[in-house]
Amino acid sequence: MKTKRWLGVLIVASWLIGSSANAQQPGGPSAFPPPSPLLPNAAPEKTEAPLYGDQSGLSDWIVYRRDCCEGAPGKQTPLYTEIYLQAGPSIPVGGMTLSRELKTGWSIMGGARALFFNEPMTRAWVVDLHIINTNESSGVQNTQFPITFFHNGIRSDLAVFEGQVGRQTFSLENSNRTMVGLGFGRDWYLRNPGDNDSCKWRVGVDGGGRWGTHNLSFNEFGHVTDVVGGIYVGAHSLLEVPYYSWILQGGFRAEWAYTWSDILQGPSDVQDLNFFVTVGLRF
C-alpha cells in the first residue's frame, strides 16, 4: 500500500517539473521568406514586372527592345541595322573609250546599313557598307584600239607579251568590276515614323567611294586586270512593312557611278547609270 502511494507522488512531481521547462530558442533566421503584405481587402500586394528583361530569359536585343545611344541630355537616338540586296541594269555613259565600247550590262550589290535616328524617328543618318559587281559586254561590233602594258615599270606593247607579234590593236570582249564601297547618307520617313507598327514610306540620298579590281577580256587573247577606284551618288525609295519583330523592305534605287582606270592606253575611265530593285530587312 505504501509503495503505491509513493509511486503516485513521484508521478505527480515529475509532471509538475516537466510542465515548467522552457522550449528551445530558434537557432537562426527562417529558411522561408515572410509572406507578402496584405492590402486592405486582404489580397496579397501585387508587384509590377520589370520593364526590361524577359521572363523567358531572352535578351532585350532578341525581344526587340532598342532604347540606346544617348544623345543630348534626356534624349534618345535609336540605332537600327538593316541588310539588303539590289540588282538591275547598268548603262555606260560618257565619251571615253570604255564607255563607248561597253553595252548595257548588269549590276548586283549587297550590303548592310546602320541607321542613327532622331528621337521622333522621322529622320536618320545612314552609314552604308557594300560590295558591288558590274558585268558589261562590248556587243558584236567591236572597235580596234591600242593597249599599253607596264612591265617592270616600262611601257611596252601588250602584243609582245601575249604572242600577238605584229598586231597593234585589239578589240574588247567583256568588262567585269568588283568593288567594295563605303557611303554616308540621309533618310526621311514621309509616312509614319520609323518605329510605327503600320506600313512606312521612306526616301533617301547617299554617296561615297569604292575600291576594287577591273578585269577586261579581249577577243584576240585572254584578259588584263587593274586596281580601280571610284565614287557614286544615289537616291532610293523604300516601302517598309512590319512582320513580327522584323521590318521587310522593298523599293527602287538609282545611282551615278564614276570609276577611274588606266587599264587601256587611252582614257579608260567608266561612267555608269545603275537602276536597282531593292529588297531588304531591318532589325
C-alpha beads as a LAMMPS data file, in Angstrom:
LAMMPS data file: protein, C-alpha beads

283 atoms
282 bonds

1 atom types
1 bond types

-500.0 500.0 xlo xhi
-500.0 500.0 ylo yhi
-500.0 500.0 zlo zhi

Masses

1 110.0

Atoms # bond

1 1 1 0.000 0.000 0.000
2 1 1 2.820 2.404 0.863
3 1 1 4.576 1.529 -2.408
4 1 1 1.579 2.588 -4.449
5 1 1 1.322 5.862 -2.502
6 1 1 4.968 6.837 -3.140
7 1 1 4.660 5.877 -6.815
8 1 1 1.724 8.290 -7.208
9 1 1 3.688 11.076 -5.508
10 1 1 6.649 10.564 -7.898
11 1 1 4.368 10.700 -10.966
12 1 1 2.737 13.970 -9.887
13 1 1 6.133 15.557 -9.037
14 1 1 7.583 14.594 -12.439
15 1 1 4.599 16.137 -14.259
16 1 1 4.960 19.409 -12.333
17 1 1 8.714 19.680 -13.100
18 1 1 8.245 18.951 -16.831
19 1 1 5.459 21.494 -17.282
20 1 1 7.712 24.362 -16.110
21 1 1 10.624 23.667 -18.566
22 1 1 11.308 26.300 -21.340
23 1 1 11.269 25.428 -25.030
24 1 1 14.499 25.775 -27.088
25 1 1 15.024 29.219 -28.684
26 1 1 15.248 29.368 -32.527
27 1 1 18.832 28.995 -33.728
28 1 1 18.711 31.303 -36.801
29 1 1 16.533 33.046 -39.387
30 1 1 13.776 31.147 -41.124
31 1 1 14.619 29.478 -44.396
32 1 1 11.369 30.765 -45.937
33 1 1 10.664 34.429 -46.889
34 1 1 7.958 36.255 -44.965
35 1 1 4.519 36.318 -46.580
36 1 1 3.606 39.249 -48.852
37 1 1 1.859 42.102 -47.057
38 1 1 -1.893 42.165 -47.374
39 1 1 -3.848 45.035 -48.895
40 1 1 -6.902 46.423 -47.052
41 1 1 -9.139 43.961 -48.934
42 1 1 -6.963 41.097 -47.621
43 1 1 -5.487 40.379 -51.100
44 1 1 -1.683 39.986 -51.462
45 1 1 0.102 43.055 -52.771
46 1 1 0.957 42.791 -56.484
47 1 1 4.411 43.737 -57.739
48 1 1 4.888 45.007 -61.280
49 1 1 7.124 43.103 -63.677
50 1 1 10.350 44.886 -64.646
51 1 1 10.177 46.996 -67.806
52 1 1 13.141 45.231 -69.371
53 1 1 14.176 41.635 -69.237
54 1 1 12.021 38.819 -70.493
55 1 1 10.588 36.148 -68.189
56 1 1 11.660 33.525 -70.731
57 1 1 15.299 34.553 -70.289
58 1 1 15.678 36.171 -73.747
59 1 1 17.781 39.321 -74.009
60 1 1 16.325 42.748 -74.743
61 1 1 18.034 42.720 -78.163
62 1 1 16.293 39.495 -79.193
63 1 1 12.865 40.628 -77.989
64 1 1 13.335 43.906 -79.911
65 1 1 13.812 46.461 -77.144
66 1 1 16.214 49.056 -78.535
67 1 1 16.418 52.111 -76.280
68 1 1 20.049 53.048 -76.740
69 1 1 22.533 55.588 -77.835
70 1 1 22.102 58.605 -75.595
71 1 1 22.205 61.891 -77.464
72 1 1 21.662 65.272 -75.804
73 1 1 20.650 65.125 -72.106
74 1 1 17.288 63.426 -71.799
75 1 1 17.115 62.415 -75.479
76 1 1 17.398 59.041 -77.196
77 1 1 18.877 58.383 -80.652
78 1 1 17.943 54.781 -81.520
79 1 1 20.315 52.729 -83.658
80 1 1 18.967 50.133 -86.102
81 1 1 20.643 47.831 -88.622
82 1 1 19.425 46.563 -91.978
83 1 1 20.727 44.255 -94.692
84 1 1 19.777 44.483 -98.363
85 1 1 20.227 43.027 -101.834
86 1 1 19.946 45.056 -105.053
87 1 1 20.097 44.114 -108.733
88 1 1 19.404 45.861 -112.015
89 1 1 20.740 47.181 -115.338
90 1 1 23.958 49.172 -115.589
91 1 1 24.128 51.639 -118.512
92 1 1 27.563 53.019 -119.564
93 1 1 27.502 56.760 -120.334
94 1 1 30.105 59.354 -121.322
95 1 1 32.500 59.640 -124.262
96 1 1 35.586 57.786 -123.040
97 1 1 36.927 54.602 -124.636
98 1 1 35.302 52.021 -122.390
99 1 1 32.067 53.968 -122.031
100 1 1 31.731 53.996 -125.834
101 1 1 32.570 50.321 -126.272
102 1 1 30.551 48.757 -123.467
103 1 1 26.870 47.950 -123.780
104 1 1 24.196 47.846 -121.097
105 1 1 25.125 45.222 -118.521
106 1 1 24.023 44.044 -115.103
107 1 1 24.975 45.006 -111.560
108 1 1 24.271 43.231 -108.288
109 1 1 25.003 44.743 -104.897
110 1 1 24.614 43.555 -101.315
111 1 1 25.442 45.213 -98.038
112 1 1 24.427 46.493 -94.629
113 1 1 23.391 49.875 -93.266
114 1 1 23.432 51.405 -89.798
115 1 1 20.667 53.976 -89.183
116 1 1 21.084 56.653 -86.485
117 1 1 17.580 58.011 -85.884
118 1 1 16.479 61.255 -84.324
119 1 1 14.253 60.991 -81.233
120 1 1 10.880 61.105 -83.117
121 1 1 12.321 58.537 -85.599
122 1 1 11.339 60.612 -88.631
123 1 1 14.899 61.066 -89.980
124 1 1 18.138 59.096 -89.806
125 1 1 21.791 59.423 -90.712
126 1 1 22.962 56.343 -92.614
127 1 1 26.328 54.567 -92.866
128 1 1 26.464 52.042 -95.707
129 1 1 28.986 49.241 -96.365
130 1 1 28.536 47.133 -99.512
131 1 1 30.086 45.113 -102.314
132 1 1 29.049 45.556 -105.966
133 1 1 29.767 43.572 -109.123
134 1 1 29.153 45.070 -112.582
135 1 1 29.408 42.975 -115.725
136 1 1 29.169 44.579 -119.222
137 1 1 29.987 43.236 -122.695
138 1 1 31.087 45.091 -125.808
139 1 1 28.447 43.669 -128.128
140 1 1 29.005 42.392 -131.676
141 1 1 30.561 45.438 -133.377
142 1 1 33.899 45.932 -131.635
143 1 1 36.294 48.818 -132.218
144 1 1 40.010 48.094 -132.597
145 1 1 42.235 50.203 -130.330
146 1 1 45.830 50.038 -128.968
147 1 1 46.605 48.790 -125.469
148 1 1 49.557 49.629 -123.236
149 1 1 51.085 47.239 -120.718
150 1 1 53.505 48.258 -117.948
151 1 1 56.135 45.574 -117.353
152 1 1 58.665 46.293 -114.574
153 1 1 57.759 49.979 -114.822
154 1 1 58.500 50.144 -118.577
155 1 1 55.714 50.968 -121.035
156 1 1 55.570 48.267 -123.707
157 1 1 53.218 46.999 -126.372
158 1 1 50.966 44.283 -124.937
159 1 1 51.236 42.142 -128.075
160 1 1 54.890 41.328 -127.330
161 1 1 53.923 39.602 -124.060
162 1 1 50.911 37.732 -125.405
163 1 1 52.413 36.224 -128.524
164 1 1 50.448 38.564 -130.812
165 1 1 53.554 39.823 -132.660
166 1 1 52.716 42.357 -135.342
167 1 1 49.256 43.177 -134.013
168 1 1 48.892 46.816 -132.947
169 1 1 45.212 46.985 -131.990
170 1 1 42.782 44.785 -130.113
171 1 1 39.023 44.562 -129.594
172 1 1 37.192 44.389 -126.287
173 1 1 35.004 41.412 -125.389
174 1 1 33.860 41.878 -121.771
175 1 1 34.330 44.078 -118.684
176 1 1 33.849 42.984 -115.086
177 1 1 34.348 45.140 -111.988
178 1 1 34.088 44.037 -108.342
179 1 1 34.341 46.822 -105.771
180 1 1 33.839 47.420 -102.048
181 1 1 32.091 50.658 -101.133
182 1 1 31.596 52.868 -98.087
183 1 1 28.953 55.584 -98.134
184 1 1 27.059 58.083 -95.990
185 1 1 23.544 59.403 -96.439
186 1 1 20.332 60.817 -95.028
187 1 1 16.863 59.218 -94.945
188 1 1 13.424 60.724 -94.319
189 1 1 10.170 58.987 -93.352
190 1 1 7.322 60.602 -95.298
191 1 1 4.554 58.358 -93.951
192 1 1 4.644 57.298 -90.291
193 1 1 7.829 57.331 -88.165
194 1 1 10.346 54.522 -88.231
195 1 1 9.011 52.785 -85.112
196 1 1 5.344 52.791 -86.184
197 1 1 3.585 49.424 -86.328
198 1 1 2.000 50.131 -89.728
199 1 1 3.490 50.469 -93.227
200 1 1 6.054 53.221 -93.742
201 1 1 7.368 55.085 -96.795
202 1 1 10.970 56.237 -96.760
203 1 1 13.223 58.152 -99.186
204 1 1 16.915 58.963 -99.002
205 1 1 20.100 60.106 -100.703
206 1 1 23.679 58.920 -100.218
207 1 1 27.140 58.980 -101.707
208 1 1 30.605 57.584 -101.138
209 1 1 33.640 55.865 -102.590
210 1 1 34.546 52.431 -103.944
211 1 1 37.740 50.437 -104.389
212 1 1 38.323 47.137 -106.186
213 1 1 39.518 45.343 -109.313
214 1 1 38.692 45.662 -113.017
215 1 1 39.018 42.712 -115.403
216 1 1 38.965 43.253 -119.192
217 1 1 38.684 40.334 -121.637
218 1 1 39.730 40.664 -125.300
219 1 1 38.727 38.785 -128.424
220 1 1 42.314 38.215 -129.587
221 1 1 43.756 36.855 -126.310
222 1 1 42.989 36.500 -122.604
223 1 1 42.449 39.343 -120.160
224 1 1 44.164 42.088 -118.155
225 1 1 43.422 43.224 -114.602
226 1 1 43.856 46.548 -112.847
227 1 1 43.110 48.092 -109.447
228 1 1 40.474 50.825 -109.745
229 1 1 38.716 53.381 -107.571
230 1 1 35.538 55.356 -107.934
231 1 1 32.778 57.493 -106.455
232 1 1 28.989 57.324 -106.555
233 1 1 25.852 59.252 -105.617
234 1 1 22.367 57.772 -105.451
235 1 1 18.770 58.107 -104.321
236 1 1 16.283 55.493 -103.185
237 1 1 12.661 54.976 -102.191
238 1 1 11.562 52.140 -99.901
239 1 1 8.305 50.742 -98.556
240 1 1 8.632 49.129 -95.100
241 1 1 6.170 46.515 -93.833
242 1 1 6.322 45.221 -90.226
243 1 1 6.384 41.444 -89.840
244 1 1 6.634 40.219 -86.233
245 1 1 9.966 41.628 -84.958
246 1 1 11.263 42.341 -88.472
247 1 1 10.754 45.184 -90.938
248 1 1 10.520 43.925 -94.531
249 1 1 11.625 46.350 -97.255
250 1 1 11.117 46.709 -100.987
251 1 1 11.764 49.558 -103.402
252 1 1 13.951 51.137 -106.074
253 1 1 17.307 52.873 -106.306
254 1 1 19.059 54.939 -108.992
255 1 1 22.720 55.987 -108.908
256 1 1 25.504 57.521 -110.963
257 1 1 28.944 55.940 -110.587
258 1 1 32.343 57.034 -111.901
259 1 1 35.307 54.617 -111.998
260 1 1 38.908 55.739 -112.559
261 1 1 41.051 53.244 -114.509
262 1 1 44.216 53.236 -116.631
263 1 1 43.835 49.677 -117.839
264 1 1 43.912 50.820 -121.502
265 1 1 46.326 53.031 -123.418
266 1 1 43.735 55.763 -123.866
267 1 1 41.445 57.181 -121.170
268 1 1 39.673 54.151 -119.745
269 1 1 37.506 55.682 -117.050
270 1 1 33.906 54.440 -116.945
271 1 1 30.669 56.179 -116.040
272 1 1 27.501 54.171 -115.325
273 1 1 23.873 54.825 -114.551
274 1 1 22.618 51.996 -112.330
275 1 1 18.951 51.210 -111.679
276 1 1 18.230 48.722 -108.903
277 1 1 15.304 46.795 -107.496
278 1 1 15.846 46.524 -103.742
279 1 1 14.779 44.005 -101.105
280 1 1 15.907 44.238 -97.502
281 1 1 15.339 43.508 -93.849
282 1 1 15.615 45.888 -90.892
283 1 1 16.047 44.613 -87.329

Bonds

1 1 1 2
2 1 2 3
3 1 3 4
4 1 4 5
5 1 5 6
6 1 6 7
7 1 7 8
8 1 8 9
9 1 9 10
10 1 10 11
11 1 11 12
12 1 12 13
13 1 13 14
14 1 14 15
15 1 15 16
16 1 16 17
17 1 17 18
18 1 18 19
19 1 19 20
20 1 20 21
21 1 21 22
22 1 22 23
23 1 23 24
24 1 24 25
25 1 25 26
26 1 26 27
27 1 27 28
28 1 28 29
29 1 29 30
30 1 30 31
31 1 31 32
32 1 32 33
33 1 33 34
34 1 34 35
35 1 35 36
36 1 36 37
37 1 37 38
38 1 38 39
39 1 39 40
40 1 40 41
41 1 41 42
42 1 42 43
43 1 43 44
44 1 44 45
45 1 45 46
46 1 46 47
47 1 47 48
48 1 48 49
49 1 49 50
50 1 50 51
51 1 51 52
52 1 52 53
53 1 53 54
54 1 54 55
55 1 55 56
56 1 56 57
57 1 57 58
58 1 58 59
59 1 59 60
60 1 60 61
61 1 61 62
62 1 62 63
63 1 63 64
64 1 64 65
65 1 65 66
66 1 66 67
67 1 67 68
68 1 68 69
69 1 69 70
70 1 70 71
71 1 71 72
72 1 72 73
73 1 73 74
74 1 74 75
75 1 75 76
76 1 76 77
77 1 77 78
78 1 78 79
79 1 79 80
80 1 80 81
81 1 81 82
82 1 82 83
83 1 83 84
84 1 84 85
85 1 85 86
86 1 86 87
87 1 87 88
88 1 88 89
89 1 89 90
90 1 90 91
91 1 91 92
92 1 92 93
93 1 93 94
94 1 94 95
95 1 95 96
96 1 96 97
97 1 97 98
98 1 98 99
99 1 99 100
100 1 100 101
101 1 101 102
102 1 102 103
103 1 103 104
104 1 104 105
105 1 105 106
106 1 106 107
107 1 107 108
108 1 108 109
109 1 109 110
110 1 110 111
111 1 111 112
112 1 112 113
113 1 113 114
114 1 114 115
115 1 115 116
116 1 116 117
117 1 117 118
118 1 118 119
119 1 119 120
120 1 120 121
121 1 121 122
122 1 122 123
123 1 123 124
124 1 124 125
125 1 125 126
126 1 126 127
127 1 127 128
128 1 128 129
129 1 129 130
130 1 130 131
131 1 131 132
132 1 132 133
133 1 133 134
134 1 134 135
135 1 135 136
136 1 136 137
137 1 137 138
138 1 138 139
139 1 139 140
140 1 140 141
141 1 141 142
142 1 142 143
143 1 143 144
144 1 144 145
145 1 145 146
146 1 146 147
147 1 147 148
148 1 148 149
149 1 149 150
150 1 150 151
151 1 151 152
152 1 152 153
153 1 153 154
154 1 154 155
155 1 155 156
156 1 156 157
157 1 157 158
158 1 158 159
159 1 159 160
160 1 160 161
161 1 161 162
162 1 162 163
163 1 163 164
164 1 164 165
165 1 165 166
166 1 166 167
167 1 167 168
168 1 168 169
169 1 169 170
170 1 170 171
171 1 171 172
172 1 172 173
173 1 173 174
174 1 174 175
175 1 175 176
176 1 176 177
177 1 177 178
178 1 178 179
179 1 179 180
180 1 180 181
181 1 181 182
182 1 182 183
183 1 183 184
184 1 184 185
185 1 185 186
186 1 186 187
187 1 187 188
188 1 188 189
189 1 189 190
190 1 190 191
191 1 191 192
192 1 192 193
193 1 193 194
194 1 194 195
195 1 195 196
196 1 196 197
197 1 197 198
198 1 198 199
199 1 199 200
200 1 200 201
201 1 201 202
202 1 202 203
203 1 203 204
204 1 204 205
205 1 205 206
206 1 206 207
207 1 207 208
208 1 208 209
209 1 209 210
210 1 210 211
211 1 211 212
212 1 212 213
213 1 213 214
214 1 214 215
215 1 215 216
216 1 216 217
217 1 217 218
218 1 218 219
219 1 219 220
220 1 220 221
221 1 221 222
222 1 222 223
223 1 223 224
224 1 224 225
225 1 225 226
226 1 226 227
227 1 227 228
228 1 228 229
229 1 229 230
230 1 230 231
231 1 231 232
232 1 232 233
233 1 233 234
234 1 234 235
235 1 235 236
236 1 236 237
237 1 237 238
238 1 238 239
239 1 239 240
240 1 240 241
241 1 241 242
242 1 242 243
243 1 243 244
244 1 244 245
245 1 245 246
246 1 246 247
247 1 247 248
248 1 248 249
249 1 249 250
250 1 250 251
251 1 251 252
252 1 252 253
253 1 253 254
254 1 254 255
255 1 255 256
256 1 256 257
257 1 257 258
258 1 258 259
259 1 259 260
260 1 260 261
261 1 261 262
262 1 262 263
263 1 263 264
264 1 264 265
265 1 265 266
266 1 266 267
267 1 267 268
268 1 268 269
269 1 269 270
270 1 270 271
271 1 271 272
272 1 272 273
273 1 273 274
274 1 274 275
275 1 275 276
276 1 276 277
277 1 277 278
278 1 278 279
279 1 279 280
280 1 280 281
281 1 281 282
282 1 282 283
